[in-house]
Amino acid sequence: MADKKFVSLHESYMRRYERGGFLVGDVFKFNDNFKSTDEFKSLGTNTQELLQQMIDSGQHVRVVGIKDTTSARYPANADTTTLDVVLDLALDDGGGRYSHHVSIPSNLGQSEEFYPNLPPIPDVFKRKSNVVIKPEEAETTQAPEARDGNSERALPDSNVDIPSDAVTPSPAATSYTQQYLGDLTKGPSSY
């Protein structure tokens, strides 16, 4: 192996600031004044309502696709990408599920950075419960037997015989078959 030539391998990958500052999978945050922009006003009313539903849902809005506004002059060449992009957005329903897909101009918002952590779980997905993490003093309640003094608080150290009677006679002593055979031996007069 030492006599072989070393060939360096370089990969080409998309960097964040080559496509308008967005990468697929980013959490998208709308600008404060995005409704007053001309790009938002040029969208259809159904698209505007869908964007409002996405904001009101309380879920994360994710970038699921990035497209150029114009076609590339040389489609196989990655160097022909532009900064003028259209974003495909969707609501993150958790577990890799997306809903409410929509395409919008990229200048309506920006990506939120949570690196190196994951984005926080939205309050919509948190279950309300009465679990108390902070320790509290518990109430001391006693069972009725303990209050009367009739309860045993120690385990017995010897075997205790529990008196009981058998519900049915033992099958070894008398069985239906034995009674039947015994009746046959007595003869026909016993019937």
WOTAJO-V344144 format. One record per residue. N is the residue number from 1. RES is the residue in one letter. NEAR is the number of other C-alpha atoms within 10 Angstrom. D_LAST is the distance of its C-alpha to the last C-alpha in Angstrom with 2 decimals. Layout:
N_RES_NEAR_D_LAST + N_RES_NEAR_D_LAST
//
This chain:
1_M_5_104.13 + 2_A_5_107.34 + 3_D_5_109.52 + 4_K_6_107.81 + 5_K_7_109.46 + 6_F_8_107.80 + 7_V_6_107.17 + 8_S_5_106.63 + 9_L_5_104.05 + 10_H_6_104.67 + 11_E_4_102.22 + 12_S_6_103.24 + 13_Y_7_101.15 + 14_M_9_101.68 + 15_R_11_103.14 + 16_R_11_102.78 + 17_Y_10_106.35 + 18_E_13_106.69 + 19_R_19_104.68 + 20_G_18_105.95 + 21_G_14_104.26 + 22_F_23_100.65 + 23_L_20_97.91 + 24_V_14_94.55 + 25_G_14_92.03 + 26_D_21_94.56 + 27_V_22_93.71 + 28_F_22_96.07 + 29_K_15_97.72 + 30_F_17_99.61 + 31_N_11_103.16 + 32_D_9_103.82 + 33_N_9_106.06 + 34_F_14_104.33 + 35_K_14_103.94 + 36_S_10_107.69 + 37_T_11_108.43 + 38_D_10_109.46 + 39_E_14_106.76 + 40_F_18_103.99 + 41_K_12_105.63 + 42_S_9_105.81 + 43_L_13_102.01 + 44_G_10_99.96 + 45_T_11_98.41 + 46_N_9_94.88 + 47_T_14_95.82 + 48_Q_16_97.43 + 49_E_11_94.27 + 50_L_15_92.13 + 51_L_21_94.38 + 52_Q_12_94.06 + 53_Q_13_90.24 + 54_M_21_90.39 + 55_I_15_92.55 + 56_D_9_90.40 + 57_S_13_87.15 + 58_G_13_88.08 + 59_Q_18_86.96 + 60_H_21_89.17 + 61_V_26_91.18 + 62_R_23_91.43 + 63_V_23_93.88 + 64_V_20_91.81 + 65_G_16_94.75 + 66_I_18_98.55 + 67_K_18_100.57 + 68_D_15_104.30 + 69_T_14_105.91 + 70_T_11_107.89 + 71_S_11_106.90 + 72_A_14_108.10 + 73_R_9_111.11 + 74_Y_10_109.61 + 75_P_10_105.80 + 76_A_8_104.98 + 77_N_9_107.40 + 78_A_12_106.03 + 79_D_10_109.60 + 80_T_12_109.89 + 81_T_19_107.53 + 82_T_16_109.10 + 83_L_15_108.76 + 84_D_15_108.27 + 85_V_20_104.48 + 86_V_19_101.72 + 87_L_26_98.59 + 88_D_18_95.02 + 89_L_26_93.15 + 90_A_24_89.48 + 91_L_24_87.32 + 92_D_20_85.48 + 93_D_14_81.85 + 94_G_12_80.96 + 95_G_6_79.20 + 96_G_6_81.70 + 97_R_9_81.02 + 98_Y_15_84.03 + 99_S_12_84.43 + 100_H_14_87.32 + 101_H_16_89.57 + 102_V_16_93.23 + 103_S_17_96.64 + 104_I_18_99.58 + 105_P_16_103.10 + 106_S_23_103.28 + 107_N_17_105.85 + 108_L_20_103.37 + 109_G_15_102.11 + 110_Q_16_101.86 + 111_S_18_99.30 + 112_E_14_97.98 + 113_E_12_98.09 + 114_F_11_95.23 + 115_Y_7_96.06 + 116_P_6_94.81 + 117_N_7_91.81 + 118_L_8_89.44 + 119_P_13_89.94 + 120_P_8_88.23 + 121_I_11_84.94 + 122_P_12_85.73 + 123_D_10_84.50 + 124_V_10_82.57 + 125_F_11_80.10 + 126_K_8_79.71 + 127_R_7_76.60 + 128_K_8_77.19 + 129_S_6_75.07 + 130_N_6_75.11 + 131_V_6_75.27 + 132_V_7_77.83 + 133_I_6_79.58 + 134_K_5_81.85 + 135_P_6_79.98 + 136_E_7_79.53 + 137_E_5_78.49 + 138_A_6_74.78 + 139_E_6_73.58 + 140_T_5_71.75 + 141_T_8_68.56 + 142_Q_9_65.90 + 143_A_8_62.21 + 144_P_10_61.12 + 145_E_10_59.43 + 146_A_12_62.66 + 147_R_10_64.66 + 148_D_9_62.39 + 149_G_9_62.54 + 150_N_9_58.77 + 151_S_11_58.78 + 152_E_9_58.65 + 153_R_8_61.57 + 154_A_6_60.88 + 155_L_6_58.14 + 156_P_8_56.17 + 157_D_6_57.07 + 158_S_6_53.82 + 159_N_6_50.13 + 160_V_7_48.39 + 161_D_6_44.72 + 162_I_5_43.08 + 163_P_5_40.27 + 164_S_6_37.08 + 165_D_6_33.34 + 166_A_6_30.83 + 167_V_6_29.33 + 168_T_6_25.99 + 169_P_10_24.58 + 170_S_9_25.92 + 171_P_8_24.16 + 172_A_7_25.11 + 173_A_7_23.24 + 174_T_10_19.85 + 175_S_11_18.99 + 176_Y_9_16.25 + 177_T_9_16.31 + 178_Q_12_16.11 + 179_Q_10_13.08 + 180_Y_10_11.30 + 181_L_10_12.71 + 182_G_11_11.90 + 183_D_14_8.11 + 184_L_13_8.86 + 185_T_9_11.15 + 186_K_10_9.03 + 187_G_9_7.85 + 188_P_8_5.67 + 189_S_7_5.44 + 190_S_8_3.81 + 191_Y_7_0.00
//
